[in-house]
Amino acid sequence: MSKSLDLYKHATEVIPFGTQLLSKHPSIFAPGKWPTYFSKAKGCEVWDLDDKHYYDLTITGIGSTLLGFADDDVSEAVIERVKNGSMTTLNAPEEVELADRLCEIHPWASKVRYARTGGEIAAVAVRIARATTGRDIVAICGYHGWSDWYLAGSLTDDEGLEFDGFNPLGVPKALTNTTLAFEYGDTETFDKIIERYGDRLACVIMEPMRSDADKVEFLHYVRDGIHRAGGLLIFDEITIGWRYCFGGSHLVLGVTPDMAIFAKALGNGHPIAAVIGTAEAMEGAERAFISSTYWTESVGPVAALATLKKMEETKVWEHVMKMGRLLMDKWEELGKKHGIKLHTYGVPCLAHLEFEDYKNLNTLYTVLMLEKGILASTGFYPTLAHTPEIIEKCAVAIDEVFAEIARIIKDGGQEEIDKVLNGESARKGFGRLVK
């Protein structure tokens, strides 16, 4: 066995579930094959514990490294801050500079609070909304983390829509019906929530988009509905923010929320998260208890400032759209060449591939691409480090892998696919309520 696989075997003995994040669990990609651990990374390249080199054609740091791994400019700023101390009794001046910068990019906002992770900042935003409105109930449309307030959506027994993939074990049953879910575009369920709970709704928190930018009218519908009910609208830009456009998708979509939250790409791999909002919406933050030691360290704000500067200078959002489109075109072209039924979907900066007709082709694709020295899945989040030359090099491997998949299908269809995989298949993730 490889060092990576050996270490994962040991990890399952000392770390419950084996990893800290579901989206980095090897079962999501290729059980028994996925290298799991890295020794170093640069740009869009990764080396595992056996020093085997891979190009990363997956969701690249779970969407957090929009500039690529270990970006030189961001790393230089962080290293300089660390040399001069990153945590003291006093506060980091960079957090004020970052607040000013975020409000400059988003003229509708005038207040900012920080955390260090997406799940944290979603919880902070909901705490603020509840404090500002004096209400308890939250409506959701999207993925917003692991906290009790969010997973309570799986406890609903009323008008809300149960969402799959989330086990609410450990979440107090007393939170039943405090978080109510509706799917993107589902005005009927949203209306039922407003009708039943409107005067108790603190806010709607939702992803403004992921794969579909054509339903802007639904965003207007939700904003108008929650405002009529006296609640607030929070946009979760954690995944789509910065990669669809500089500052967040809502700036292009033309729908202004009361608050918006950011994390992931904001620090290009360094922990930083922010909630921005109007003075009126953020008023509750002046009174509610929202406080944590490591929200005051300096690396996060420094990384964010350097990241924002480079993102704007390089127009990274334009680049990742082009790279995503290039790979989507290659998937479609090579699928037709080899007679593999598939389709691509999503905005190119969050490109997705879906195989048709046969089960577990996603796992087979990942396994065969690993043999070519490429980390691959059916989701691709391009970065500034992905170049046309790298995409073309990976496309050569995809061509060979698709040829092998076509041969396996021809030799025995589903039975042969399962035989090659020894019955192993990637596990399903979770539902997001938004496409």
Kinemage of the C-alpha trace (Angstrom):
@kinemage 1
@onewidth
@group {chain A} dominant
@subgroup {mainchain}
@vectorlist {calphas} color= white
{ca met a 1} P 0.000 0.000 0.000
{ca ser a 2} L 1.056 3.602 -0.508
{ca lys a 3} L 1.970 5.934 2.356
{ca ser a 4} L -1.223 7.911 1.709
{ca leu a 5} L -3.460 4.856 1.871
{ca asp a 6} L -1.603 3.551 4.934
{ca leu a 7} L -2.062 6.882 6.695
{ca tyr a 8} L -5.772 6.972 5.889
{ca lys a 9} L -6.171 3.474 7.322
{ca his a 10} L -4.595 4.718 10.552
{ca ala a 11} L -6.657 7.925 10.455
{ca thr a 12} L -9.881 5.909 10.602
{ca glu a 13} L -8.662 4.513 13.929
{ca val a 14} L -7.939 7.876 15.583
{ca ile a 15} L -10.214 10.360 13.773
{ca pro a 16} L -13.961 9.693 13.760
{ca phe a 17} L -15.114 9.492 10.102
{ca gly a 18} L -11.454 9.701 9.021
{ca thr a 19} L -11.442 13.296 7.742
{ca gln a 20} L -12.626 16.682 8.958
{ca leu a 21} L -14.666 17.461 5.839
{ca leu a 22} L -17.118 15.265 3.966
{ca ser a 23} L -16.023 16.765 0.656
{ca lys a 24} L -12.432 15.574 1.264
{ca his a 25} L -13.408 12.055 2.280
{ca pro a 26} L -11.880 9.498 -0.123
{ca ser a 27} L -15.233 7.735 -0.437
{ca ile a 28} L -16.559 10.791 -2.265
{ca phe a 29} L -14.042 10.180 -5.057
{ca ala a 30} L -12.717 6.613 -5.270
{ca pro a 31} L -12.774 4.351 -2.195
{ca gly a 32} L -9.513 2.481 -1.712
{ca lys a 33} L -7.769 4.419 -4.491
{ca trp a 34} L -7.899 8.128 -3.655
{ca pro a 35} L -4.517 9.358 -2.280
{ca thr a 36} L -6.253 11.508 0.399
{ca tyr a 37} L -3.126 13.339 1.684
{ca phe a 38} L -0.693 15.802 0.130
{ca ser a 39} L 2.935 16.618 0.885
{ca lys a 40} L 3.066 19.814 -1.190
{ca ala a 41} L 0.979 21.749 -3.675
{ca lys a 42} L 1.568 24.588 -6.091
{ca gly a 43} L -0.700 26.197 -8.676
{ca cys a 44} L -2.964 23.350 -9.780
{ca glu a 45} L -0.429 20.615 -9.019
{ca val a 46} L -0.335 18.311 -6.001
{ca trp a 47} L 2.154 15.747 -4.709
{ca asp a 48} L 0.977 12.922 -2.437
{ca leu a 49} L 2.924 11.289 0.400
{ca asp a 50} L 4.656 8.971 -2.076
{ca asp a 51} L 5.774 12.064 -4.014
{ca lys a 52} L 3.511 11.138 -6.913
{ca his a 53} L 2.568 14.173 -8.981
{ca tyr a 54} L -1.012 15.030 -9.992
{ca tyr a 55} L -2.752 17.809 -11.835
{ca asp a 56} L -5.870 18.772 -9.892
{ca leu a 57} L -8.930 18.703 -12.120
{ca thr a 58} L -11.435 18.547 -9.267
{ca ile a 59} L -12.900 21.196 -6.974
{ca thr a 60} L -9.423 22.524 -6.093
{ca gly a 61} L -9.261 23.062 -2.368
{ca ile a 62} L -13.073 22.781 -2.164
{ca gly a 63} L -13.336 26.063 -4.053
{ca ser a 64} L -11.084 27.971 -1.670
{ca thr a 65} L -7.997 28.471 -3.849
{ca leu a 66} L -9.249 30.560 -6.771
{ca leu a 67} L -5.732 31.849 -7.476
{ca gly a 68} L -4.244 28.361 -7.238
{ca phe a 69} L -2.427 26.574 -4.425
{ca ala a 70} L 0.295 28.498 -2.550
{ca asp a 71} L -0.028 31.649 -4.639
{ca asp a 72} L 3.252 33.558 -4.384
{ca asp a 73} L 1.759 36.989 -3.725
{ca val a 74} L -0.632 35.801 -1.049
{ca ser a 75} L 2.019 33.620 0.576
{ca glu a 76} L 4.496 36.513 0.662
{ca ala a 77} L 2.000 38.748 2.466
{ca val a 78} L 1.117 36.004 4.958
{ca ile a 79} L 4.744 35.073 5.670
{ca glu a 80} L 5.637 38.708 6.298
{ca arg a 81} L 2.741 39.048 8.756
{ca val a 82} L 3.739 35.823 10.543
{ca lys a 83} L 7.326 37.041 10.880
{ca asn a 84} L 6.058 40.170 12.615
{ca gly a 85} L 3.533 38.314 14.758
{ca ser a 86} L 0.054 37.233 13.760
{ca met a 87} L -1.620 37.051 17.170
{ca thr a 88} L -1.227 39.475 20.075
{ca thr a 89} L -3.225 41.080 22.857
{ca leu a 90} L -3.983 43.973 20.482
{ca asn a 91} L -6.163 43.859 17.395
{ca ala a 92} L -5.023 43.513 13.788
{ca pro a 93} L -5.243 46.811 11.846
{ca glu a 94} L -5.762 44.794 8.666
{ca glu a 95} L -9.274 43.860 9.790
{ca val a 96} L -10.256 47.536 9.522
{ca glu a 97} L -8.577 47.873 6.135
{ca leu a 98} L -10.380 44.766 4.899
{ca ala a 99} L -13.728 46.064 6.169
{ca asp a 100} L -13.206 49.303 4.242
{ca arg a 101} L -12.253 47.341 1.119
{ca leu a 102} L -15.294 45.068 1.283
{ca cys a 103} L -17.630 48.035 1.702
{ca glu a 104} L -15.913 49.784 -1.207
{ca ile a 105} L -16.558 46.750 -3.433
{ca his a 106} L -20.143 46.537 -2.140
{ca pro a 107} L -21.422 50.138 -1.818
{ca trp a 108} L -24.759 48.927 -0.458
{ca ala a 109} L -23.018 47.599 2.696
{ca ser a 110} L -21.546 49.610 5.551
{ca lys a 111} L -20.821 47.075 8.328
{ca val a 112} L -18.566 43.995 8.470
{ca arg a 113} L -17.927 41.181 10.950
{ca tyr a 114} L -15.462 38.321 10.598
{ca ala a 115} L -15.043 34.654 11.369
{ca arg a 116} L -12.639 32.124 9.921
{ca thr a 117} L -14.860 29.521 8.234
{ca gly a 118} L -17.972 29.448 6.094
{ca gly a 119} L -20.029 27.518 8.612
{ca glu a 120} L -19.077 29.994 11.318
{ca ile a 121} L -19.956 33.066 9.293
{ca ala a 122} L -23.326 31.608 8.305
{ca ala a 123} L -24.079 31.059 11.996
{ca val a 124} L -22.921 34.608 12.763
{ca ala a 125} L -25.165 36.052 10.032
{ca val a 126} L -28.194 34.142 11.303
{ca arg a 127} L -27.436 35.207 14.897
{ca ile a 128} L -27.317 38.841 13.730
{ca ala a 129} L -30.570 38.507 11.774
{ca arg a 130} L -32.339 37.016 14.766
{ca ala a 131} L -30.965 39.720 17.059
{ca thr a 132} L -31.927 42.520 14.666
{ca thr a 133} L -35.474 41.300 14.034
{ca gly a 134} L -36.233 39.742 17.407
{ca arg a 135} L -37.502 36.664 15.552
{ca asp a 136} L -36.442 33.003 15.631
{ca ile a 137} L -37.360 31.185 12.427
{ca val a 138} L -35.072 30.955 9.394
{ca ala a 139} L -35.866 29.889 5.825
{ca ile a 140} L -33.050 28.397 3.764
{ca cys a 141} L -32.284 27.617 0.129
{ca gly a 142} L -28.795 26.206 -0.301
{ca tyr a 143} L -25.967 24.727 1.720
{ca his a 144} L -24.843 26.739 4.732
{ca gly a 145} L -22.693 24.481 6.921
{ca trp a 146} L -22.940 22.050 9.802
{ca ser a 147} L -24.330 24.129 12.678
{ca asp a 148} L -27.446 23.223 14.675
{ca trp a 149} L -29.443 26.145 13.269
{ca tyr a 150} L -28.942 24.777 9.722
{ca leu a 151} L -29.265 21.032 10.307
{ca ala a 152} L -32.510 21.767 12.131
{ca gly a 153} L -33.920 21.934 8.611
{ca ser a 154} L -33.822 18.122 8.619
{ca leu a 155} L -36.142 18.088 11.647
{ca thr a 156} L -39.052 19.815 9.943
{ca asp a 157} L -42.498 18.238 10.138
{ca asp a 158} L -44.369 21.160 8.599
{ca glu a 159} L -44.457 23.142 5.337
{ca gly a 160} L -40.695 23.169 4.930
{ca leu a 161} L -39.022 20.776 2.512
{ca glu a 162} L -36.827 18.055 3.991
{ca phe a 163} L -33.397 18.069 2.385
{ca asp a 164} L -31.386 14.913 1.955
{ca gly a 165} L -27.881 13.918 2.950
{ca phe a 166} L -27.866 15.571 6.382
{ca asn a 167} L -28.185 13.485 9.511
{ca pro a 168} L -29.533 15.740 12.290
{ca leu a 169} L -28.216 13.388 14.967
{ca gly a 170} L -27.107 15.532 17.895
{ca val a 171} L -29.305 18.467 16.926
{ca pro a 172} L -31.888 19.205 19.655
{ca lys a 173} L -35.357 18.127 18.588
{ca ala a 174} L -36.617 21.305 20.213
{ca leu a 175} L -35.317 23.086 17.101
{ca thr a 176} L -37.893 21.337 14.913
{ca asn a 177} L -39.529 23.838 12.527
{ca thr a 178} L -37.074 26.617 13.388
{ca thr a 179} L -35.345 26.173 10.021
{ca leu a 180} L -37.507 25.642 6.950
{ca ala a 181} L -36.177 24.740 3.508
{ca phe a 182} L -37.379 25.535 0.011
{ca glu a 183} L -35.848 24.660 -3.342
{ca tyr a 184} L -34.538 27.231 -5.761
{ca gly a 185} L -37.396 28.372 -7.986
{ca asp a 186} L -40.105 26.791 -5.828
{ca thr a 187} L -42.399 29.738 -5.195
{ca glu a 188} L -45.177 27.485 -3.887
{ca thr a 189} L -43.186 26.152 -0.918
{ca phe a 190} L -41.717 29.590 -0.253
{ca asp a 191} L -45.213 31.115 -0.195
{ca lys a 192} L -46.413 28.472 2.267
{ca ile a 193} L -43.534 29.295 4.603
{ca ile a 194} L -44.298 33.013 4.380
{ca glu a 195} L -48.007 32.455 4.915
{ca arg a 196} L -47.530 30.240 7.977
{ca tyr a 197} L -44.485 31.810 9.604
{ca gly a 198} L -44.126 35.276 8.061
{ca asp a 199} L -44.388 37.264 11.284
{ca arg a 200} L -41.863 34.932 12.949
{ca leu a 201} L -39.288 34.791 10.133
{ca ala a 202} L -35.986 36.446 10.987
{ca cys a 203} L -34.503 35.916 7.554
{ca val a 204} L -34.107 33.969 4.376
{ca ile a 205} L -30.546 32.803 3.791
{ca met a 206} L -29.858 31.427 0.328
{ca glu a 207} L -27.243 30.892 -2.332
{ca pro a 208} L -28.122 33.387 -5.080
{ca met a 209} L -26.903 30.891 -7.680
{ca arg a 210} L -24.637 27.935 -8.356
{ca ser a 211} L -25.279 26.510 -11.810
{ca asp a 212} L -28.168 28.611 -13.067
{ca ala a 213} L -28.069 32.365 -13.586
{ca asp a 214} L -31.373 32.474 -15.476
{ca lys a 215} L -33.786 32.688 -12.546
{ca val a 216} L -33.120 36.206 -11.349
{ca glu a 217} L -36.849 36.829 -11.077
{ca phe a 218} L -36.972 34.214 -8.297
{ca leu a 219} L -34.415 36.178 -6.293
{ca his a 220} L -36.575 39.293 -6.631
{ca tyr a 221} L -39.608 37.228 -5.585
{ca val a 222} L -37.873 35.970 -2.442
{ca arg a 223} L -36.476 39.387 -1.528
{ca asp a 224} L -39.858 41.067 -1.899
{ca gly a 225} L -41.608 38.290 0.026
{ca ile a 226} L -39.282 38.288 3.023
{ca his a 227} L -39.262 42.095 3.147
{ca arg a 228} L -43.055 42.229 3.149
{ca ala a 229} L -42.950 39.795 6.069
{ca gly a 230} L -40.517 42.057 7.931
{ca gly a 231} L -37.505 39.741 7.685
{ca leu a 232} L -34.043 40.056 6.168
{ca leu a 233} L -32.451 38.564 3.049
{ca ile a 234} L -28.969 37.050 3.353
{ca phe a 235} L -27.047 35.899 0.290
{ca asp a 236} L -24.542 33.088 0.788
{ca glu a 237} L -21.753 33.885 -1.684
{ca ile a 238} L -19.289 31.466 -0.107
{ca thr a 239} L -18.987 29.200 -3.157
{ca ile a 240} L -20.008 31.337 -6.128
{ca gly a 241} L -18.606 34.601 -4.776
{ca trp a 242} L -15.524 36.057 -6.535
{ca arg a 243} L -15.410 33.332 -9.200
{ca tyr a 244} L -18.563 34.405 -11.060
{ca cys a 245} L -17.597 38.063 -10.822
{ca phe a 246} L -15.500 40.280 -8.582
{ca gly a 247} L -17.441 40.863 -5.390
{ca gly a 248} L -20.155 38.225 -5.666
{ca ser a 249} L -22.814 37.076 -8.086
{ca his a 250} L -25.509 39.390 -6.694
{ca leu a 251} L -23.674 42.393 -8.139
{ca val a 252} L -24.238 41.007 -11.652
{ca leu a 253} L -27.657 39.538 -10.948
{ca gly a 254} L -28.830 42.946 -9.763
{ca val a 255} L -30.517 41.860 -6.530
{ca thr a 256} L -29.260 43.556 -3.375
{ca pro a 257} L -29.545 41.635 -0.090
{ca asp a 258} L -29.524 42.972 3.462
{ca met a 259} L -26.456 40.902 4.256
{ca ala a 260} L -24.015 38.713 2.316
{ca ile a 261} L -21.485 36.174 3.533
{ca phe a 262} L -18.116 35.200 2.062
{ca ala a 263} L -15.407 32.640 2.879
{ca lys a 264} L -13.512 30.051 0.771
{ca ala a 265} L -11.843 32.045 -2.041
{ca leu a 266} L -11.718 35.233 0.047
{ca gly a 267} L -8.409 34.126 1.590
{ca asn a 268} L -7.190 31.807 -1.193
{ca gly a 269} L -6.765 28.900 1.206
{ca his a 270} L -6.127 30.870 4.385
{ca pro a 271} L -9.015 30.921 6.906
{ca ile a 272} L -11.087 34.089 6.649
{ca ala a 273} L -14.822 34.689 6.407
{ca ala a 274} L -16.906 37.840 6.438
{ca val a 275} L -20.493 38.962 6.725
{ca ile a 276} L -21.276 42.376 5.268
{ca gly a 277} L -24.546 44.238 5.544
{ca thr a 278} L -26.468 47.437 5.818
{ca ala a 279} L -26.303 49.339 9.094
{ca glu a 280} L -29.970 48.521 9.720
{ca ala a 281} L -29.582 44.782 9.103
{ca met a 282} L -26.396 44.525 11.170
{ca glu a 283} L -27.783 46.489 14.112
{ca gly a 284} L -28.267 43.314 16.137
{ca ala a 285} L -24.513 42.652 16.032
{ca glu a 286} L -24.029 45.625 18.355
{ca arg a 287} L -26.039 43.886 21.076
{ca ala a 288} L -25.746 40.125 20.508
{ca phe a 289} L -22.829 38.167 21.956
{ca ile a 290} L -20.656 37.236 18.958
{ca ser a 291} L -17.011 36.735 19.955
{ca ser a 292} L -14.139 34.295 19.396
{ca thr a 293} L -10.383 34.444 19.973
{ca tyr a 294} L -9.151 33.309 16.593
{ca trp a 295} L -11.416 35.673 14.715
{ca thr a 296} L -8.861 38.300 15.742
{ca glu a 297} L -5.670 36.788 14.322
{ca ser a 298} L -3.963 38.643 11.476
{ca val a 299} L -3.274 36.022 8.805
{ca gly a 300} L -6.887 35.870 7.604
{ca pro a 301} L -7.333 39.591 6.871
{ca val a 302} L -3.826 39.887 5.392
{ca ala a 303} L -4.468 36.948 3.080
{ca ala a 304} L -7.825 38.405 2.060
{ca leu a 305} L -6.347 41.806 1.209
{ca ala a 306} L -3.614 40.230 -0.922
{ca thr a 307} L -6.143 37.899 -2.552
{ca leu a 308} L -8.579 40.684 -3.428
{ca lys a 309} L -5.747 42.732 -4.935
{ca lys a 310} L -4.568 39.898 -7.168
{ca met a 311} L -8.067 38.771 -8.122
{ca glu a 312} L -8.880 42.264 -9.342
{ca glu a 313} L -5.565 42.734 -11.145
{ca thr a 314} L -5.795 39.409 -12.990
{ca lys a 315} L -9.566 39.471 -13.575
{ca val a 316} L -9.478 35.864 -12.382
{ca trp a 317} L -13.244 35.460 -12.808
{ca glu a 318} L -12.866 35.903 -16.586
{ca his a 319} L -10.005 33.404 -16.729
{ca val a 320} L -11.800 30.658 -14.786
{ca met a 321} L -14.872 31.035 -16.986
{ca lys a 322} L -12.686 30.389 -20.040
{ca met a 323} L -10.878 27.417 -18.482
{ca gly a 324} L -14.123 25.872 -17.275
{ca arg a 325} L -15.698 26.262 -20.698
{ca leu a 326} L -12.636 24.712 -22.326
{ca leu a 327} L -12.863 21.576 -20.192
{ca met a 328} L -16.638 21.320 -20.621
{ca asp a 329} L -16.152 21.446 -24.405
{ca lys a 330} L -13.512 18.709 -24.164
{ca trp a 331} L -15.790 16.491 -22.077
{ca glu a 332} L -18.577 16.847 -24.634
{ca glu a 333} L -16.304 16.447 -27.670
{ca leu a 334} L -14.553 13.348 -26.340
{ca gly a 335} L -17.797 11.839 -25.075
{ca lys a 336} L -19.195 11.994 -28.611
{ca lys a 337} L -15.943 10.652 -30.063
{ca his a 338} L -16.109 7.531 -27.910
{ca gly a 339} L -19.877 7.073 -27.854
{ca ile a 340} L -20.233 7.787 -24.136
{ca lys a 341} L -23.501 9.435 -23.241
{ca leu a 342} L -22.897 12.383 -20.954
{ca his a 343} L -23.808 16.006 -20.491
{ca thr a 344} L -22.209 19.017 -18.895
{ca tyr a 345} L -23.993 21.634 -16.850
{ca gly a 346} L -23.448 24.655 -14.676
{ca val a 347} L -21.709 27.957 -15.158
{ca pro a 348} L -18.176 27.236 -16.429
{ca cys a 349} L -16.517 28.552 -13.257
{ca leu a 350} L -18.318 25.691 -11.455
{ca ala a 351} L -18.281 23.133 -14.274
{ca his a 352} L -19.954 19.746 -13.894
{ca leu a 353} L -20.072 16.499 -15.847
{ca glu a 354} L -22.761 13.844 -15.586
{ca phe a 355} L -22.571 10.408 -17.166
{ca glu a 356} L -25.757 8.790 -18.469
{ca asp a 357} L -27.064 5.218 -18.867
{ca tyr a 358} L -24.630 3.454 -16.521
{ca lys a 359} L -24.039 3.706 -12.771
{ca asn a 360} L -20.630 4.340 -11.215
{ca leu a 361} L -19.030 5.773 -14.352
{ca asn a 362} L -18.031 8.756 -12.210
{ca thr a 363} L -16.000 6.433 -9.965
{ca leu a 364} L -14.518 4.621 -12.944
{ca tyr a 365} L -13.539 7.944 -14.524
{ca thr a 366} L -11.796 9.034 -11.305
{ca val a 367} L -9.931 5.720 -10.911
{ca leu a 368} L -8.691 5.667 -14.491
{ca met a 369} L -7.649 9.332 -14.372
{ca leu a 370} L -5.619 8.666 -11.206
{ca glu a 371} L -3.571 6.213 -13.241
{ca lys a 372} L -2.801 9.088 -15.615
{ca gly a 373} L -1.562 11.302 -12.785
{ca ile a 374} L -4.674 13.470 -12.604
{ca leu a 375} L -7.046 14.085 -9.709
{ca ala a 376} L -10.395 14.137 -11.479
{ca ser a 377} L -14.043 14.127 -10.564
{ca thr a 378} L -17.302 15.176 -12.189
{ca gly a 379} L -16.933 18.654 -10.707
{ca phe a 380} L -14.258 21.110 -11.821
{ca tyr a 381} L -13.565 24.447 -10.139
{ca pro a 382} L -10.922 26.105 -12.329
{ca thr a 383} L -8.307 28.431 -10.885
{ca leu a 384} L -5.949 31.096 -12.166
{ca ala a 385} L -3.269 28.384 -12.270
{ca his a 386} L -5.169 26.282 -14.801
{ca thr a 387} L -3.904 27.229 -18.247
{ca pro a 388} L -5.045 26.205 -21.748
{ca glu a 389} L -1.867 24.115 -21.996
{ca ile a 390} L -2.678 22.208 -18.800
{ca ile a 391} L -6.287 21.667 -19.858
{ca glu a 392} L -5.083 20.345 -23.225
{ca lys a 393} L -2.611 18.008 -21.494
{ca cys a 394} L -5.395 16.695 -19.259
{ca ala a 395} L -7.670 16.338 -22.295
{ca val a 396} L -5.187 13.859 -23.788
{ca ala a 397} L -5.627 11.736 -20.669
{ca ile a 398} L -9.420 12.120 -20.797
{ca asp a 399} L -9.359 10.930 -24.412
{ca glu a 400} L -7.503 7.759 -23.376
{ca val a 401} L -9.699 7.224 -20.324
{ca phe a 402} L -12.928 7.665 -22.300
{ca ala a 403} L -11.603 5.121 -24.819
{ca glu a 404} L -11.044 2.667 -21.955
{ca ile a 405} L -14.496 3.365 -20.495
{ca ala a 406} L -16.049 2.730 -23.923
{ca arg a 407} L -14.171 -0.580 -24.148
{ca ile a 408} L -15.329 -1.650 -20.671
{ca ile a 409} L -18.939 -0.802 -21.527
{ca lys a 410} L -18.675 -2.738 -24.781
{ca asp a 411} L -17.172 -5.763 -23.028
{ca gly a 412} L -19.947 -6.153 -20.483
{ca gly a 413} L -21.880 -3.022 -19.645
{ca gln a 414} L -22.801 -2.467 -16.004
{ca glu a 415} L -21.533 -5.863 -14.916
{ca glu a 416} L -18.093 -5.148 -16.345
{ca ile a 417} L -17.993 -1.658 -14.802
{ca asp a 418} L -18.744 -3.112 -11.363
{ca lys a 419} L -16.172 -5.861 -11.914
{ca val a 420} L -13.411 -3.370 -12.746
{ca leu a 421} L -14.281 -1.360 -9.632
{ca asn a 422} L -14.492 -4.489 -7.435
{ca gly a 423} L -17.944 -3.356 -6.362
{ca glu a 424} L -16.636 -0.044 -4.976
{ca ser a 425} L -18.424 3.187 -5.838
{ca ala a 426} L -18.181 6.784 -4.732
{ca arg a 427} L -20.700 7.743 -2.083
{ca lys a 428} L -23.346 10.365 -2.676
{ca gly a 429} L -22.779 13.800 -1.179
{ca phe a 430} L -25.641 15.970 0.016
{ca gly a 431} L -28.455 17.993 -1.491
{ca arg a 432} L -28.045 21.758 -1.756
{ca leu a 433} L -31.599 22.846 -2.699
{ca val a 434} L -30.099 25.110 -5.353
{ca lys a 435} L -28.900 24.228 -8.854
